[in-house]
């Protein structure tokens, strides 16, 4: 940047004058303008500029109602950058983009933090007008580094991770993610001159499900997008053990039949030893153990008990149990027969009960109908009788009718 601090801030070539000296009329104009009090810039328009360090900034001074007045742009030291379309300042980073009676637009390449500040637009009216635009220079973090306390962690252990974003402006915001889940860290900010260094600490208790999962440190900063770094967690854990029954696949374990079991164990590191034992008793002599497999060719009831598979690695030991109960050789068949017999008996009983209910309903309806008939015949002829004996005799033919009534009653 030039070091001249004259009010005009101008230097250049003159036509017919000494080299590097402005023409006298121009010098007088600039000197007079510098001595006139500034107005409120009501006819000037500009906007603040935000630019990332190293990129290009554009400053524009515009006139709303042009009257052919002179437009001038000054830097934060009030040195003239451009006077109309002439550049007195010997800084080739400034280039004229557009000049007219209504606008003076200038670009600044390779912007640095030292370029930050207020830039002034002046319009030489009567009285002169002036407004300023503020240039803000953003500096993205120079480095983004994750430091992990332990490269290899054990399941259930709490580890510390630190992410550092150095030399940014303004101070950056650091966010943490484990896979896709966002976590909360604790940040500290240090300022060196006009730069900021931010360190965020994350405390994380790891499990076996975290092995191979990335921990991501992501930066929120206006000067950069999608800036992140990550570290993959490595977690060791004791084995997971399961016992699988290969034979019989389904059904009961019966006398005289074989039994085959397989023990599966997975851990990190991979288990170095897998063994079978019988809980609270010795392993029968006829049991064959081959690596992770256990085989009993001819089951008998003395084999009843709990069989345990144990696996171990550098982290620890785990186990899984299988409870064996040996049934009689015909246990499954007899059970099936009993189940069929019970079903048949139940069906027969249901049919008998239904038939009895139907018979009772029919008899009930029959007796109810004939009882009503008896009472009806008994009443015939009684209305004209002098006494009860006569009424009985007169009822439908006397004694013969009485016999018929008895038959109906029966």
C-alpha positions as CSV (number, residue, x, y, z in Angstrom):
1,X,0.0,0.0,0.0
2,X,1.2,3.5,-0.7
3,X,2.2,5.6,2.3
4,X,1.1,9.0,1.1
5,X,-1.4,10.6,3.4
6,X,-2.2,13.8,1.5
7,X,-5.9,14.7,1.5
8,X,-6.3,13.8,-2.1
9,X,-4.0,10.7,-1.8
10,X,-3.3,11.1,-5.5
11,X,-0.1,10.6,-7.5
12,X,0.3,10.0,-11.2
13,X,1.4,11.2,-14.6
14,X,0.7,14.7,-15.8
15,X,0.5,15.8,-19.4
16,X,3.3,18.3,-20.0
17,X,4.3,18.5,-16.4
18,X,7.0,16.8,-14.3
19,X,6.8,13.0,-14.2
20,X,4.6,11.6,-11.3
21,X,2.9,15.0,-10.8
22,X,-0.8,15.6,-11.4
23,X,-1.9,18.6,-13.6
24,X,-2.4,21.7,-11.6
25,X,-6.1,22.0,-12.3
26,X,-6.7,18.5,-10.9
27,X,-4.5,19.2,-7.8
28,X,-6.5,22.4,-7.1
29,X,-9.8,20.5,-7.5
30,X,-8.7,17.8,-5.1
31,X,-7.4,20.2,-2.6
32,X,-10.5,22.2,-2.7
33,X,-12.7,19.1,-2.3
34,X,-10.7,18.0,0.7
35,X,-11.3,21.3,2.5
36,X,-15.0,21.3,2.0
37,X,-17.0,19.7,4.8
38,X,-18.5,16.3,4.0
39,X,-22.3,15.9,3.3
40,X,-24.5,13.0,4.4
41,X,-24.1,11.0,1.2
42,X,-27.8,11.1,0.4
43,X,-27.2,10.7,-3.3
44,X,-24.6,7.8,-2.9
45,X,-25.3,4.1,-2.6
46,X,-23.0,1.3,-1.6
47,X,-23.0,-2.1,0.2
48,X,-20.8,-3.8,2.7
49,X,-18.5,-6.4,1.4
50,X,-17.7,-9.8,2.9
51,X,-14.9,-11.8,1.3
52,X,-12.8,-14.9,2.0
53,X,-9.1,-14.4,2.3
54,X,-7.4,-14.9,-1.0
55,X,-10.5,-14.3,-3.1
56,X,-11.7,-11.2,-5.0
57,X,-13.7,-8.3,-3.4
58,X,-15.8,-5.8,-5.4
59,X,-16.5,-2.3,-4.1
60,X,-19.2,-0.2,-5.9
61,X,-20.0,3.5,-5.5
62,X,-23.2,4.4,-7.2
63,X,-25.0,7.7,-7.7
64,X,-28.8,7.7,-7.6
65,X,-29.3,10.9,-9.5
66,X,-26.2,11.6,-11.6
67,X,-25.3,15.2,-12.3
68,X,-21.9,14.5,-13.8
69,X,-20.1,15.0,-10.5
70,X,-16.8,13.4,-9.9
71,X,-16.8,10.0,-8.0
72,X,-13.8,8.9,-5.9
73,X,-13.0,5.8,-3.9
74,X,-10.6,5.9,-0.8
75,X,-9.1,3.1,1.2
76,X,-9.3,2.8,5.1
77,X,-6.2,5.1,5.3
78,X,-8.1,7.7,3.2
79,X,-5.8,7.3,0.3
80,X,-7.4,7.6,-3.1
81,X,-7.8,4.3,-4.9
82,X,-9.6,5.7,-7.9
83,X,-10.4,9.2,-9.0
84,X,-13.0,8.8,-11.8
85,X,-11.2,6.2,-14.0
86,X,-7.7,7.1,-12.8
87,X,-5.8,5.0,-10.2
88,X,-3.3,7.1,-8.2
89,X,-2.6,4.3,-5.7
90,X,0.3,2.1,-6.8
91,X,-1.4,-1.2,-5.9
92,X,-2.1,-3.3,-9.0
93,X,-4.5,-5.5,-7.1
94,X,-7.1,-2.8,-7.5
95,X,-8.6,-2.9,-11.0
96,X,-11.4,-0.8,-12.6
97,X,-14.4,-2.9,-13.3
98,X,-16.8,-0.1,-14.4
99,X,-16.8,3.7,-14.6
100,X,-19.6,6.0,-15.6
101,X,-21.3,9.1,-14.4
102,X,-23.5,6.9,-12.1
103,X,-21.0,4.3,-10.9
104,X,-17.5,3.6,-9.9
105,X,-16.9,-0.2,-9.5
106,X,-13.5,-1.5,-8.4
107,X,-12.2,-5.0,-7.8
108,X,-9.5,-6.1,-5.3
109,X,-7.8,-9.4,-5.9
110,X,-6.0,-11.7,-3.4
111,X,-7.6,-10.1,-0.4
112,X,-5.8,-10.3,2.9
113,X,-6.8,-9.5,6.5
114,X,-4.9,-6.2,6.3
115,X,-7.4,-5.1,3.6
116,X,-10.2,-5.2,6.1
117,X,-11.8,-1.9,7.1
118,X,-13.9,1.1,5.9
119,X,-13.7,2.2,2.2
120,X,-15.1,5.7,1.4
121,X,-17.1,6.8,-1.6
122,X,-17.0,10.5,-2.3
123,X,-19.1,12.6,-4.7
124,X,-17.9,16.1,-5.5
125,X,-21.1,18.0,-5.3
126,X,-21.8,21.2,-3.5
127,X,-21.5,20.4,-0.7
128,X,-19.6,17.1,-1.3
129,X,-21.1,13.8,-0.2
130,X,-19.5,10.8,1.4
131,X,-20.6,7.3,2.6
132,X,-18.5,4.3,3.6
133,X,-18.7,0.5,3.0
134,X,-17.2,-2.0,5.4
135,X,-15.1,-4.8,4.0
136,X,-15.0,-7.9,6.3
137,X,-12.3,-10.6,5.5
138,X,-13.1,-14.2,6.5
139,X,-10.3,-16.7,7.2
140,X,-11.2,-20.4,7.2
141,X,-9.4,-22.8,9.6
142,X,-6.0,-23.7,8.4
143,X,-6.0,-27.2,9.9
144,X,-8.6,-29.6,11.3
145,X,-7.2,-32.4,13.4
146,X,-8.7,-35.1,15.7
147,X,-6.6,-36.4,18.5
148,X,-7.8,-39.5,20.2
149,X,-6.7,-40.5,23.7
150,X,-6.3,-44.2,22.8
151,X,-6.2,-45.8,19.4
152,X,-7.7,-49.0,20.8
153,X,-10.4,-48.9,23.5
154,X,-12.0,-51.6,25.6
155,X,-15.7,-52.0,25.7
156,X,-17.2,-49.9,28.6
157,X,-14.2,-47.6,28.7
158,X,-14.5,-43.8,28.5
159,X,-12.1,-42.2,26.0
160,X,-11.3,-38.6,25.2
161,X,-11.2,-37.1,21.7
162,X,-10.1,-33.5,20.9
163,X,-10.7,-31.7,17.6
164,X,-8.7,-28.5,16.9
165,X,-9.5,-25.9,14.2
166,X,-6.5,-23.4,13.9
167,X,-6.2,-19.8,12.8
168,X,-9.7,-18.9,11.7
169,X,-11.5,-15.6,11.6
170,X,-14.0,-15.4,13.1
171,X,-13.8,-18.2,15.7
172,X,-15.3,-21.4,14.3
173,X,-18.0,-23.7,15.8
174,X,-17.1,-27.4,16.1
175,X,-19.8,-30.1,16.0
176,X,-19.4,-33.8,16.8
177,X,-21.0,-36.9,15.2
178,X,-20.8,-40.6,16.0
179,X,-22.0,-42.1,12.7
180,X,-25.2,-40.1,12.1
181,X,-25.9,-39.2,15.7
182,X,-24.8,-35.8,16.9
183,X,-23.0,-35.6,20.2
184,X,-22.1,-32.7,22.5
185,X,-18.6,-31.6,23.1
186,X,-17.0,-28.8,25.2
187,X,-15.1,-26.0,23.3
188,X,-12.4,-23.6,24.3
189,X,-11.3,-20.6,22.2
190,X,-7.8,-19.0,22.1
191,X,-7.1,-15.7,20.3
192,X,-3.7,-15.0,18.7
193,X,-3.6,-11.5,17.2
194,X,-6.7,-11.3,15.1
195,X,-7.0,-15.1,14.6
196,X,-8.8,-17.7,16.7
197,X,-8.0,-21.3,17.5
198,X,-10.8,-23.5,18.8
199,X,-10.4,-26.9,20.5
200,X,-13.4,-29.1,21.3
201,X,-13.3,-32.0,23.7
202,X,-15.6,-35.1,23.5
203,X,-15.8,-37.8,26.2
204,X,-17.3,-41.0,24.9
205,X,-18.1,-44.3,26.6
206,X,-17.6,-47.0,23.9
207,X,-19.4,-50.3,23.4
208,X,-18.9,-53.2,21.0
209,X,-21.4,-51.7,18.7
210,X,-19.1,-48.7,18.3
211,X,-16.3,-50.8,16.7
212,X,-15.6,-49.5,13.2
213,X,-17.9,-46.5,13.6
214,X,-16.6,-43.1,12.5
215,X,-16.4,-40.2,14.9
216,X,-16.7,-37.0,12.8
217,X,-15.5,-33.5,13.7
218,X,-17.4,-30.9,11.6
219,X,-16.7,-27.2,11.3
220,X,-19.4,-24.5,11.0
221,X,-17.8,-21.4,9.6
222,X,-19.0,-18.7,7.1
223,X,-15.8,-19.0,5.0
224,X,-16.0,-22.8,4.3
225,X,-18.6,-25.5,3.7
226,X,-18.4,-29.2,4.5
227,X,-15.0,-29.0,6.2
228,X,-14.7,-32.1,8.4
229,X,-12.3,-34.8,9.5
230,X,-13.0,-38.2,11.1
231,X,-11.5,-41.1,13.0
232,X,-12.7,-44.7,13.1
233,X,-13.2,-46.2,16.6
234,X,-11.5,-49.5,17.3
235,X,-13.1,-51.3,20.3
236,X,-12.1,-54.7,21.7
237,X,-14.6,-56.8,23.7
238,X,-15.0,-60.2,25.2
239,X,-16.7,-63.1,23.2
240,X,-20.3,-63.5,22.5
241,X,-21.2,-67.2,22.9
242,X,-24.2,-69.2,21.6
243,X,-25.0,-73.0,21.7
244,X,-26.8,-74.4,18.6
245,X,-28.5,-77.8,18.5
246,X,-27.6,-79.4,15.1
247,X,-29.4,-82.7,15.8
248,X,-32.2,-83.4,16.4
249,X,-33.3,-80.3,14.7
250,X,-36.8,-80.5,16.3
251,X,-38.5,-82.8,18.7
252,X,-37.4,-84.5,21.9
253,X,-34.0,-85.8,22.8
254,X,-34.8,-89.4,23.4
255,X,-32.9,-92.5,24.7
256,X,-30.8,-94.2,22.1
257,X,-30.7,-91.3,19.7
258,X,-27.7,-89.0,19.0
259,X,-27.3,-85.3,20.1
260,X,-25.0,-82.9,18.3
261,X,-24.3,-79.4,19.6
262,X,-22.1,-76.5,18.2
263,X,-20.7,-73.6,20.1
264,X,-20.3,-70.3,18.2
265,X,-18.1,-67.6,19.7
266,X,-17.3,-64.2,18.3
267,X,-15.2,-61.4,19.9
268,X,-12.5,-58.9,19.3
269,X,-9.9,-60.2,19.2
270,X,-11.3,-63.5,18.0
271,X,-11.4,-66.1,20.9
272,X,-8.3,-68.2,21.2
273,X,-9.9,-71.0,23.2
274,X,-13.3,-72.7,23.1
275,X,-14.1,-75.5,25.5
276,X,-17.0,-77.7,26.7
277,X,-17.7,-78.7,30.3
278,X,-20.5,-80.2,32.3
279,X,-21.8,-78.1,35.1
280,X,-21.7,-79.7,38.6
281,X,-20.6,-83.1,37.3
282,X,-17.9,-84.8,35.2
283,X,-18.3,-85.1,31.4
284,X,-19.5,-88.6,30.5
285,X,-16.8,-90.7,28.9
286,X,-18.9,-91.4,25.8
287,X,-19.2,-87.7,24.9
288,X,-17.0,-86.7,22.0
289,X,-15.8,-83.1,22.0
290,X,-14.1,-81.9,18.8
291,X,-13.2,-78.2,18.9
292,X,-16.5,-76.3,19.2
293,X,-18.6,-79.4,18.6
294,X,-20.1,-81.8,21.2
295,X,-21.5,-85.2,20.1
296,X,-23.3,-87.9,22.1
297,X,-24.1,-90.9,19.9
298,X,-26.3,-92.9,22.2
299,X,-28.3,-90.8,24.7
300,X,-29.3,-92.2,28.1
301,X,-30.8,-90.6,31.2
302,X,-27.4,-90.5,32.9
303,X,-26.5,-87.8,30.4
304,X,-29.1,-85.4,31.9
305,X,-27.6,-82.1,33.0
306,X,-26.2,-78.7,32.0
307,X,-23.5,-78.5,29.4
308,X,-21.5,-75.2,29.2
309,X,-19.4,-73.8,26.3
310,X,-16.8,-71.3,27.4
311,X,-14.8,-68.9,25.1
312,X,-12.1,-66.5,26.1
313,X,-9.8,-63.8,24.5
314,X,-7.5,-61.1,25.8
315,X,-10.5,-59.1,27.1
316,X,-12.3,-61.7,29.1
317,X,-14.3,-64.9,29.2
318,X,-18.0,-65.7,28.3
319,X,-20.2,-68.8,28.3
320,X,-23.5,-70.2,27.2
321,X,-25.4,-73.2,28.7
322,X,-27.5,-76.0,27.2
323,X,-29.8,-78.0,29.5
324,X,-30.2,-81.7,28.4
325,X,-33.2,-83.8,29.4
326,X,-33.4,-87.3,27.9
327,X,-36.9,-88.8,27.4
328,X,-38.0,-92.4,27.1
329,X,-37.5,-93.8,23.6
330,X,-41.3,-94.0,23.0
331,X,-42.1,-90.7,24.7
332,X,-42.9,-88.8,21.5
333,X,-45.0,-91.7,20.0
334,X,-47.0,-92.4,23.2
335,X,-47.7,-88.8,23.5
336,X,-49.1,-88.7,20.0
337,X,-51.3,-91.7,20.6
338,X,-52.6,-90.3,23.8
339,X,-53.4,-87.1,22.0
340,X,-55.3,-88.9,19.3
341,X,-57.3,-91.0,21.9
342,X,-58.3,-88.0,23.8
343,X,-59.5,-86.3,20.6
344,X,-61.6,-89.3,19.6
345,X,-63.2,-89.7,23.1
346,X,-64.0,-86.0,23.2
347,X,-65.7,-86.2,19.8
348,X,-67.8,-89.2,20.9
349,X,-68.9,-87.6,24.1
350,X,-69.9,-84.5,22.3
351,X,-72.1,-86.5,19.8
352,X,-73.8,-88.4,22.7
353,X,-74.6,-85.2,24.6
354,X,-76.0,-83.6,21.5
355,X,-78.3,-86.6,20.8
356,X,-79.6,-86.7,24.4
357,X,-80.4,-83.0,24.2
358,X,-82.3,-83.5,21.0
359,X,-84.3,-86.4,22.5
360,X,-85.2,-84.5,25.6
361,X,-86.5,-81.6,23.5
362,X,-88.7,-83.9,21.3
363,X,-90.2,-85.7,24.4
364,X,-90.9,-82.4,26.1
365,X,-92.8,-81.1,23.1
366,X,-94.8,-84.4,22.8
367,X,-95.9,-84.5,26.4
368,X,-96.8,-80.8,26.4
369,X,-99.1,-81.3,23.3
370,X,-101.0,-84.4,24.6
371,X,-101.5,-83.0,28.1
372,X,-103.4,-80.1,26.6
373,X,-105.6,-82.5,24.6
374,X,-106.6,-84.4,27.8
375,X,-107.8,-81.3,29.5
376,X,-109.8,-80.2,26.5
377,X,-111.8,-83.4,26.2
378,X,-112.4,-83.6,29.9
379,X,-114.2,-80.3,29.8
380,X,-116.7,-81.3,27.1
381,X,-120.3,-81.9,28.4
382,X,-119.7,-80.6,31.8
383,X,-121.6,-77.4,31.2
384,X,-125.1,-79.1,31.1
385,X,-124.6,-81.6,33.9
386,X,-126.5,-81.3,37.2
387,X,-123.6,-82.6,39.2
388,X,-120.0,-83.9,38.8
389,X,-121.0,-87.5,38.2
390,X,-123.4,-86.6,35.5
391,X,-120.8,-84.4,33.9
392,X,-118.3,-87.2,33.7
393,X,-121.0,-89.6,32.2
394,X,-122.1,-87.0,29.6
395,X,-118.6,-86.1,28.5
396,X,-118.3,-87.6,25.0
397,X,-120.2,-90.8,25.5
398,X,-119.8,-91.6,29.2
399,X,-117.6,-94.5,30.4
400,X,-116.2,-95.3,27.0
401,X,-115.0,-91.8,26.7
402,X,-113.4,-92.1,30.2
403,X,-111.4,-95.0,29.1
404,X,-110.3,-93.1,26.0
405,X,-109.3,-90.2,28.3
406,X,-107.2,-92.6,30.4
407,X,-105.5,-93.8,27.3
408,X,-104.7,-90.2,26.3
409,X,-103.4,-89.5,29.7
410,X,-101.1,-92.5,29.7
